[in-house]
Amino acid sequence: MERHKNYEMKDIDLMTGEKFEHYFANLLRKSNYKKVRVTQYQGDQGIDVLAHNEDKKMGYQCKRYKKNVGNKAVQEAHAGKSYYGLDEVYVVTNSYFTKSAKELAVKTGVCLIDRDSLYKMIKSVKRNLSE
C-alpha cells in the first residue's frame, strides 16, 4: 500500500503539496499520534493536518517548497491556532525557513520543523517500526 512506502527526501521534494500533507499525516500516525486528519485542501484556515498527542491538540501547516519558507506560513499557522482551538502549531517543510520567519515564529509561539528536523523524524519512525 502506498501510504507505507519508504520515501526519501528526494521523493518528498517531488510530491505535490497535497500529497505532502497526506504523507506527513501518515508520519504522525506512525508516531502514535491520535485523531490525525488532513483538513480540506482549500480554505483550511492555515492548518493542513490536525492531531492529538497525550492531552494536546496540535495543528500543522505543511509546505512542500523548493525555496525557503517565509512569514506567510507562520502567520497562517498562528491564525489556525485560534480558529481550531489548538494547544500547539507547527510549520513543517521539506526546505528551510527565512530568518524573518524564524523570528516571527519565536514571537508567535509557532514551532518550526525544517528539512533536517523532518529527515530526523522520518528516520526515527522508520527505526521504531523496524524494532
C-alpha atoms as a printed R data frame, in Angstrom:
    type eleno elety resid chain resno      x      y      z
1   ATOM     1    CA   MET     A     1  0.000  0.000  0.000
2   ATOM     2    CA   GLU     A     2  1.424  3.397 -0.978
3   ATOM     3    CA   ARG     A     3  0.941  5.030  2.409
4   ATOM     4    CA   HIS     A     4  3.532  2.632  3.829
5   ATOM     5    CA   LYS     A     5  6.110  3.315  1.116
6   ATOM     6    CA   ASN     A     6  9.505  4.371  2.451
7   ATOM     7    CA   TYR     A     7 10.075  7.802  0.975
8   ATOM     8    CA   GLU     A     8 13.424  9.507  0.839
9   ATOM     9    CA   MET     A     9 13.796 13.291  0.950
10  ATOM    10    CA   LYS     A    10 14.299 13.419 -2.828
11  ATOM    11    CA   ASP     A    11 10.890 11.729 -3.251
12  ATOM    12    CA   ILE     A    12  9.273 14.235 -0.902
13  ATOM    13    CA   ASP     A    13 10.788 17.064 -2.951
14  ATOM    14    CA   LEU     A    14  8.812 15.787 -5.965
15  ATOM    15    CA   MET     A    15  5.443 15.447 -4.193
16  ATOM    16    CA   THR     A    16  2.556 17.816 -4.720
17  ATOM    17    CA   GLY     A    17  1.633 19.965 -1.737
18  ATOM    18    CA   GLU     A    18 -1.490 17.874 -1.136
19  ATOM    19    CA   LYS     A    19  0.420 14.589 -1.278
20  ATOM    20    CA   PHE     A    20  2.963 16.002  1.202
21  ATOM    21    CA   GLU     A    21  0.123 16.818  3.622
22  ATOM    22    CA   HIS     A    22 -1.127 13.219  3.472
23  ATOM    23    CA   TYR     A    23  2.407 11.852  3.768
24  ATOM    24    CA   PHE     A    24  3.019 13.952  6.886
25  ATOM    25    CA   ALA     A    25 -0.327 12.872  8.391
26  ATOM    26    CA   ASN     A    26  0.721  9.231  7.945
27  ATOM    27    CA   LEU     A    27  4.067 10.003  9.563
28  ATOM    28    CA   LEU     A    28  2.205 11.335 12.614
29  ATOM    29    CA   ARG     A    29  0.012  8.206 12.726
30  ATOM    30    CA   LYS     A    30  3.116  6.016 12.671
31  ATOM    31    CA   SER     A    31  4.447  8.150 15.553
32  ATOM    32    CA   ASN     A    32  1.358  7.181 17.610
33  ATOM    33    CA   TYR     A    33 -0.461 10.497 17.340
34  ATOM    34    CA   LYS     A    34 -4.235 10.119 17.673
35  ATOM    35    CA   LYS     A    35 -7.166 11.563 15.734
36  ATOM    36    CA   VAL     A    36 -4.906 12.558 12.843
37  ATOM    37    CA   ARG     A    37 -6.771 14.102  9.939
38  ATOM    38    CA   VAL     A    38 -5.975 16.203  6.904
39  ATOM    39    CA   THR     A    39 -8.161 19.299  6.622
40  ATOM    40    CA   GLN     A    40 -9.838 20.254  3.360
41  ATOM    41    CA   TYR     A    41 -7.288 21.364  0.785
42  ATOM    42    CA   GLN     A    42 -8.934 24.725  0.085
43  ATOM    43    CA   GLY     A    43 -9.995 27.023  2.928
44  ATOM    44    CA   ASP     A    44 -8.104 25.155  5.639
45  ATOM    45    CA   GLN     A    45 -7.657 28.309  7.763
46  ATOM    46    CA   GLY     A    46 -3.886 27.829  7.911
47  ATOM    47    CA   ILE     A    47 -3.826 24.263  9.227
48  ATOM    48    CA   ASP     A    48 -3.343 21.276  6.914
49  ATOM    49    CA   VAL     A    49 -3.149 18.445  9.466
50  ATOM    50    CA   LEU     A    50 -4.778 18.118 12.894
51  ATOM    51    CA   ALA     A    51 -3.581 15.619 15.518
52  ATOM    52    CA   HIS     A    52 -3.759 14.792 19.223
53  ATOM    53    CA   ASN     A    53 -0.849 13.644 21.388
54  ATOM    54    CA   GLU     A    54 -1.467 12.936 25.060
55  ATOM    55    CA   ASP     A    55 -3.654 15.852 26.177
56  ATOM    56    CA   LYS     A    56 -2.579 18.322 23.467
57  ATOM    57    CA   LYS     A    57 -4.384 19.274 20.289
58  ATOM    58    CA   MET     A    58 -1.923 20.191 17.536
59  ATOM    59    CA   GLY     A    59 -2.048 21.644 14.059
60  ATOM    60    CA   TYR     A    60  0.448 21.525 11.216
61  ATOM    61    CA   GLN     A    61  0.875 23.833  8.243
62  ATOM    62    CA   CYS     A    62  2.691 21.748  5.597
63  ATOM    63    CA   LYS     A    63  4.840 23.496  2.994
64  ATOM    64    CA   ARG     A    64  6.464 21.406  0.267
65  ATOM    65    CA   TYR     A    65  8.682 24.127 -1.204
66  ATOM    66    CA   LYS     A    66 11.766 24.446 -3.362
67  ATOM    67    CA   LYS     A    67 12.650 27.777 -1.743
68  ATOM    68    CA   ASN     A    68 12.840 28.864  1.884
69  ATOM    69    CA   VAL     A    69  9.538 29.308  3.710
70  ATOM    70    CA   GLY     A    70  8.711 32.868  4.742
71  ATOM    71    CA   ASN     A    71  6.471 34.721  7.181
72  ATOM    72    CA   LYS     A    72  3.171 33.914  5.483
73  ATOM    73    CA   ALA     A    73  3.232 30.253  6.566
74  ATOM    74    CA   VAL     A    74  3.968 31.247 10.178
75  ATOM    75    CA   GLN     A    75  1.148 33.811 10.091
76  ATOM    76    CA   GLU     A    76 -1.268 31.218  8.695
77  ATOM    77    CA   ALA     A    77 -0.352 28.656 11.358
78  ATOM    78    CA   HIS     A    78 -0.722 31.273 14.086
79  ATOM    79    CA   ALA     A    79 -4.203 32.182 12.792
80  ATOM    80    CA   GLY     A    80 -5.128 28.498 12.606
81  ATOM    81    CA   LYS     A    81 -4.245 28.053 16.281
82  ATOM    82    CA   SER     A    82 -7.147 30.281 17.313
83  ATOM    83    CA   TYR     A    83 -9.506 29.048 14.609
84  ATOM    84    CA   TYR     A    84 -9.167 25.381 15.613
85  ATOM    85    CA   GLY     A    85 -8.557 25.983 19.348
86  ATOM    86    CA   LEU     A    86 -5.137 24.311 19.272
87  ATOM    87    CA   ASP     A    87 -2.556 23.984 22.019
88  ATOM    88    CA   GLU     A    88  0.422 23.918 19.640
89  ATOM    89    CA   VAL     A    89  1.001 24.741 15.984
90  ATOM    90    CA   TYR     A    90  3.838 23.824 13.654
91  ATOM    91    CA   VAL     A    91  5.008 24.698 10.178
92  ATOM    92    CA   VAL     A    92  6.698 21.716  8.567
93  ATOM    93    CA   THR     A    93  8.670 21.883  5.336
94  ATOM    94    CA   ASN     A    94 10.995 19.894  3.128
95  ATOM    95    CA   SER     A    95 13.011 23.117  2.863
96  ATOM    96    CA   TYR     A    96 14.238 25.703  5.374
97  ATOM    97    CA   PHE     A    97 12.901 28.941  6.861
98  ATOM    98    CA   THR     A    98 13.895 32.532  6.240
99  ATOM    99    CA   LYS     A    99 15.463 34.466  9.103
100 ATOM   100    CA   SER     A   100 12.332 36.591  9.300
101 ATOM   101    CA   ALA     A   101 10.069 33.515  9.560
102 ATOM   102    CA   LYS     A   102 12.217 32.148 12.388
103 ATOM   103    CA   GLU     A   103 11.982 35.450 14.264
104 ATOM   104    CA   LEU     A   104  8.211 35.631 13.801
105 ATOM   105    CA   ALA     A   105  7.813 32.023 14.938
106 ATOM   106    CA   VAL     A   106  9.609 32.804 18.205
107 ATOM   107    CA   LYS     A   107  7.357 35.824 18.833
108 ATOM   108    CA   THR     A   108  4.126 33.976 17.993
109 ATOM   109    CA   GLY     A   109  4.906 30.601 19.565
110 ATOM   110    CA   VAL     A   110  4.796 28.704 16.277
111 ATOM   111    CA   CYS     A   111  7.147 25.697 16.168
112 ATOM   112    CA   LEU     A   112  9.192 25.100 13.016
113 ATOM   113    CA   ILE     A   113 10.151 21.746 11.506
114 ATOM   114    CA   ASP     A   114 12.675 22.251  8.714
115 ATOM   115    CA   ARG     A   115 14.205 19.774  6.251
116 ATOM   116    CA   ASP     A   116 16.781 18.480  8.738
117 ATOM   117    CA   SER     A   117 14.209 18.001 11.513
118 ATOM   118    CA   LEU     A   118 11.792 16.315  9.102
119 ATOM   119    CA   TYR     A   119 14.528 13.924  7.991
120 ATOM   120    CA   LYS     A   120 15.288 13.053 11.632
121 ATOM   121    CA   MET     A   121 11.599 12.470 12.285
122 ATOM   122    CA   ILE     A   122 11.325 10.127  9.285
123 ATOM   123    CA   LYS     A   123 14.428  8.193 10.371
124 ATOM   124    CA   SER     A   124 13.065  7.873 13.915
125 ATOM   125    CA   VAL     A   125  9.739  6.499 12.670
126 ATOM   126    CA   LYS     A   126 11.497  4.014 10.363
127 ATOM   127    CA   ARG     A   127 13.722  2.878 13.238
128 ATOM   128    CA   ASN     A   128 10.763  2.434 15.604
129 ATOM   129    CA   LEU     A   129  8.765  0.499 13.011
130 ATOM   130    CA   SER     A   130 11.648 -1.898 12.377
131 ATOM   131    CA   GLU     A   131 12.102 -2.760 16.065
